[in-house]
Amino acid sequence: MSQVSREPLHEWKLSPEEAIALQRELTRRIIREDQLDEVHYVAGVDMAINENNGMARAAVVLLTYPDLELVERHVYEEPVRMPYVPGLLSFREAPCVLGAFHKLRQGPQLVMVDGAGIAHPRRIGIASHLGLWLDLPTIGCAKSILSGHYNKAALGEEAGAWVPLIEKGETIGAAVRTRTRVNPMVISLGHRISLETSISYVLKCSRGYRLPEPTRLADKLSKDNEWSEPQDEEQKTLWQ
């Protein structure tokens, strides 16, 4: 089972110019083909701003696969490290998400991220960035397009239909109908997985909602400011 890298991938305290230069270097490390083990656990991650205190609030949920039974859920809060800069969302959100991820007792074989994978101007959205940090297969499950375009007329209305998302002649993701006659999700590979396999897992993890179950539950938890970690015992983790 893959574990969080012992060595940090890079420093987080960077100027926007330094962050963009780092993205251009890191994108060359992204693996765009299947390098994943048999999946028994899938994680979903998302981040929101806690409106009560202004802190970044990341959530991670762990589900069994293929039954999608919830086995763990965790949140982690820290001050926001960077203002919102288009194209640099991962530098704002990923540190907090990693804090939540380190609380997992059981490691997943696959991670679904609320955000872009390679469907990004520099081909390294938050799903790809997290995949490099965690050395795990990741899928970007975005609600809207950051880069590229797709043929809306060619996309069927039924759940399971999809068409490629293209930018400058390159397929960088797909518009995937996860629920019949509902706006599609924008799916892109993050790291160590192909686009076709990414789409397959997203559809297998869909339960009648627009968002696949792992990111749907993480989205809900990240916005539930009243929920906090139980304090009754010291939590052990496989990720340290």
C-alpha positions as a printed NumPy array, in Angstrom:
array([[  0.   ,   0.   ,   0.   ],
       [  1.267,   3.475,  -0.893],
       [  1.896,   5.835,   1.994],
       [  2.442,   9.55 ,   2.316],
       [  5.952,  10.44 ,   1.228],
       [  8.423,  10.83 ,   4.095],
       [ 10.053,  13.767,   2.319],
       [  7.988,  16.887,   1.586],
       [  7.491,  17.482,  -2.105],
       [  8.238,  21.205,  -1.769],
       [  7.758,  24.264,   0.417],
       [  4.336,  25.91 ,   0.507],
       [  5.398,  29.469,   1.252],
       [  5.851,  30.727,  -2.305],
       [  5.026,  33.825,  -4.284],
       [  2.549,  33.374,  -7.164],
       [  5.438,  33.563,  -9.626],
       [  7.358,  30.871,  -7.755],
       [  4.244,  28.697,  -7.514],
       [  3.65 ,  28.903, -11.272],
       [  7.27 ,  27.96 , -11.963],
       [  6.935,  25.008,  -9.588],
       [  3.744,  23.859, -11.318],
       [  5.58 ,  23.772, -14.635],
       [  8.242,  21.554, -13.086],
       [  5.829,  19.255, -11.228],
       [  3.544,  18.651, -14.203],
       [  6.335,  16.629, -15.834],
       [  6.13 ,  14.131, -12.953],
       [  2.439,  13.336, -13.379],
       [  1.787,   9.76 , -14.504],
       [ -1.16 ,   9.63 , -16.92 ],
       [ -1.564,   5.849, -17.077],
       [ -2.936,   3.247, -14.693],
       [ -0.593,   2.492, -11.815],
       [ -3.074,   1.571,  -9.122],
       [ -3.557,  -1.447,  -6.912],
       [ -6.826,  -3.321,  -6.48 ],
       [ -9.181,  -0.805,  -4.9  ],
       [-10.695,  -1.721,  -1.523],
       [-10.963,   1.801,  -0.106],
       [-11.624,   5.078,  -1.877],
       [-11.211,   8.486,  -0.245],
       [-12.989,  11.725,  -1.063],
       [-11.573,  15.145,  -0.163],
       [-12.83 ,  18.716,  -0.278],
       [-12.139,  22.039,   1.41 ],
       [-14.288,  24.998,   2.397],
       [-13.895,  28.123,   4.497],
       [-15.359,  27.848,   7.993],
       [-17.704,  30.832,   8.088],
       [-17.62 ,  30.838,  11.901],
       [-13.889,  31.541,  12.196],
       [-12.54 ,  32.178,   8.681],
       [-10.266,  29.119,   8.824],
       [ -9.602,  26.718,   5.974],
       [-11.575,  23.536,   6.721],
       [-10.672,  20.35 ,   4.866],
       [-12.618,  17.116,   5.025],
       [-11.689,  13.581,   4.068],
       [-14.006,  10.588,   4.   ],
       [-13.018,   6.957,   3.5  ],
       [-15.446,   4.519,   1.891],
       [-15.242,   0.827,   1.173],
       [-15.212,  -0.114,  -2.491],
       [-17.384,  -1.194,  -4.235],
       [-20.04 ,  -1.031,  -1.493],
       [-19.288,   2.627,  -0.647],
       [-19.863,   2.196,   3.072],
       [-18.508,   5.065,   5.179],
       [-15.736,   3.859,   7.497],
       [-13.889,   7.075,   8.418],
       [-14.434,  10.828,   8.293],
       [-12.1  ,  13.565,   9.459],
       [-11.716,  17.331,   9.352],
       [ -8.715,  19.584,   9.778],
       [ -8.608,  23.364,  10.11 ],
       [ -5.771,  25.837,   9.708],
       [ -5.387,  29.493,   8.702],
       [ -5.711,  30.136,   4.968],
       [ -2.168,  30.195,   3.575],
       [ -2.706,  32.029,   0.3  ],
       [ -5.372,  34.321,  -1.153],
       [ -7.325,  32.963,  -4.084],
       [ -5.274,  33.201,  -7.275],
       [ -6.738,  31.651, -10.45 ],
       [ -4.765,  28.538, -11.394],
       [ -3.088,  28.277,  -7.969],
       [ -5.962,  26.799,  -5.961],
       [ -3.879,  23.836,  -4.797],
       [ -1.441,  26.132,  -2.965],
       [ -4.403,  27.523,  -1.025],
       [ -6.211,  24.227,  -0.345],
       [ -3.8  ,  21.284,  -0.55 ],
       [ -1.897,  21.9  ,   2.736],
       [ -5.148,  21.796,   4.688],
       [ -6.35 ,  18.725,   2.784],
       [ -3.088,  16.941,   3.6  ],
       [ -3.668,  17.746,   7.277],
       [ -7.035,  15.99 ,   7.121],
       [ -5.603,  13.106,   5.11 ],
       [ -2.967,  12.379,   7.743],
       [ -5.758,  11.549,  10.201],
       [ -6.825,   8.465,   8.274],
       [ -6.252,   5.167,  10.093],
       [ -6.656,   3.139,   6.911],
       [ -5.05 ,   4.164,   3.65 ],
       [ -7.06 ,   4.279,   0.403],
       [ -5.975,   2.921,  -2.952],
       [ -7.759,   5.74 ,  -4.808],
       [ -8.582,   9.374,  -3.999],
       [-11.329,  11.492,  -5.558],
       [-10.738,  15.228,  -5.229],
       [-13.26 ,  18.049,  -5.541],
       [-11.342,  20.022,  -8.159],
       [ -9.328,  19.633, -11.332],
       [ -6.701,  17.078, -12.238],
       [ -4.841,  17.8  , -15.459],
       [ -7.808,  19.817, -16.789],
       [ -5.922,  22.924, -15.738],
       [ -4.069,  25.663, -17.682],
       [ -0.707,  24.186, -16.654],
       [ -2.024,  20.592, -16.41 ],
       [ -1.682,  20.389, -12.633],
       [ -4.841,  21.062, -10.679],
       [ -5.311,  20.173,  -7.029],
       [ -6.044,  16.491,  -7.747],
       [ -2.745,  16.093,  -9.599],
       [ -0.853,  18.09 ,  -6.982],
       [ -2.249,  15.956,  -4.16 ],
       [ -1.492,  12.795,  -6.12 ],
       [  2.172,  13.759,  -6.285],
       [  2.28 ,  14.558,  -2.554],
       [  0.518,  11.341,  -1.551],
       [  1.972,   9.112,  -4.287],
       [ -1.536,   7.769,  -4.818],
       [ -3.874,   7.501,  -7.801],
       [ -6.128,  10.571,  -7.811],
       [ -9.084,  11.741,  -9.894],
       [-10.186,  15.331, -10.381],
       [-13.961,  15.701,  -9.958],
       [-14.747,  19.322, -10.779],
       [-18.152,  20.987, -10.893],
       [-17.111,  23.483, -13.582],
       [-14.581,  23.883, -16.378],
       [-11.232,  25.496, -15.617],
       [ -9.669,  24.768, -19.017],
       [-10.876,  23.314, -22.285],
       [-14.228,  22.857, -23.979],
       [-16.54 ,  20.003, -24.965],
       [-19.253,  19.369, -27.538],
       [-22.462,  19.94 , -25.599],
       [-24.628,  18.761, -28.484],
       [-22.827,  15.407, -28.563],
       [-23.258,  14.7  , -24.85 ],
       [-26.187,  12.372, -24.187],
       [-28.731,  13.16 , -21.48 ],
       [-28.557,   9.774, -19.757],
       [-26.296,   9.009, -16.797],
       [-23.067,   7.42 , -18.023],
       [-22.775,   9.526, -21.172],
       [-19.525,  11.433, -21.668],
       [-17.578,  13.396, -24.252],
       [-13.929,  14.491, -24.222],
       [-12.816,  17.834, -22.821],
       [-10.307,  19.305, -25.263],
       [ -7.849,  22.188, -25.208],
       [ -5.545,  23.011, -28.137],
       [ -6.124,  19.588, -29.644],
       [ -5.29 ,  17.718, -26.422],
       [ -7.823,  15.652, -24.492],
       [ -7.442,  16.822, -20.907],
       [-10.58 ,  15.34 , -19.361],
       [-14.223,  14.59 , -19.978],
       [-17.667,  16.003, -19.381],
       [-19.42 ,  13.093, -17.664],
       [-23.149,  12.845, -17.079],
       [-23.338,  11.314, -13.609],
       [-27.087,  11.908, -13.272],
       [-29.671,  11.899, -16.059],
       [-30.543,  15.364, -17.394],
       [-28.316,  17.098, -14.817],
       [-25.241,  19.188, -15.65 ],
       [-22.182,  16.986, -16.168],
       [-19.175,  16.698, -13.91 ],
       [-15.777,  17.649, -15.326],
       [-13.578,  14.608, -14.769],
       [ -9.829,  14.512, -15.344],
       [ -7.053,  12.185, -14.334],
       [ -5.014,  13.408, -11.393],
       [ -2.025,  11.075, -11.086],
       [ -1.266,   7.37 , -11.653],
       [ -4.538,   6.708, -13.49 ],
       [ -5.854,   7.042, -17.046],
       [ -8.825,   9.139, -18.089],
       [-10.854,   6.089, -19.096],
       [-10.275,   4.409, -15.724],
       [-11.05 ,   7.674, -13.944],
       [-14.431,   7.895, -15.681],
       [-15.174,   4.255, -14.865],
       [-14.526,   4.724, -11.154],
       [-16.515,   7.967, -11.006],
       [-19.552,   6.276, -12.536],
       [-19.188,   3.241, -10.264],
       [-19.062,   5.584,  -7.26 ],
       [-22.154,   7.553,  -8.278],
       [-25.326,   6.968,  -6.277],
       [-27.971,   9.031,  -8.029],
       [-26.47 ,  12.434,  -7.246],
       [-24.463,  14.728,  -9.5  ],
       [-21.331,  14.346,  -7.339],
       [-19.789,  10.901,  -6.92 ],
       [-20.306,   9.633,  -3.392],
       [-16.751,  10.181,  -2.064],
       [-16.638,  13.882,  -2.972],
       [-20.329,  14.406,  -2.188],
       [-19.795,  13.27 ,   1.406],
       [-16.531,  15.223,   1.715],
       [-18.289,  18.338,   0.402],
       [-21.041,  17.995,   3.006],
       [-18.564,  17.404,   5.835],
       [-16.349,  20.344,   4.877],
       [-19.357,  22.661,   5.163],
       [-20.709,  21.197,   8.411],
       [-19.01 ,  23.633,  10.775],
       [-20.708,  22.085,  13.805],
       [-19.03 ,  18.691,  13.335],
       [-15.662,  18.173,  14.984],
       [-13.304,  15.274,  15.583],
       [-14.167,  13.053,  18.576],
       [-11.785,  13.746,  21.452],
       [-12.2  ,  10.492,  23.349],
       [ -9.005,   8.779,  22.189],
       [ -5.674,   9.453,  20.556],
       [ -5.981,   8.549,  16.91 ],
       [ -3.458,   6.187,  15.344],
       [ -2.59 ,   6.574,  11.701],
       [ -0.82 ,   4.643,   9.   ],
       [  0.343,   7.865,   7.394],
       [  3.184,   8.945,   9.663]])
